[in-house]
């Protein structure tokens, strides 16, 4: 089975629905993942969700059927970013 990857863009300050910014299979999927890892972009493995999202064109908004799964992923990312920000602030303040 060929590897697939889909990248989403979402701005929490913008009420727009998340959109597909990249999608690919095989070598393109690996390149999407490599770019994400190189830029500290959170990656989540969800074969069912990628199956749904990989059928969409780049620039398309995510469909209603995928809202719950994407919301769960975004929630995970926000929690991680908050922990990282707090850890950085603690380190800068000299708190162990």
Secondary structure, DSSP 8 states (H G I E B T S, - for coil): ---EEEEEE--TTS-S--EEEEEEETHHHHHHHHHHHHTT------HHHHHHHTTS-TT-B--GGGHHHHHHHHHHHHHHHHHHHHHHHHHHTT--
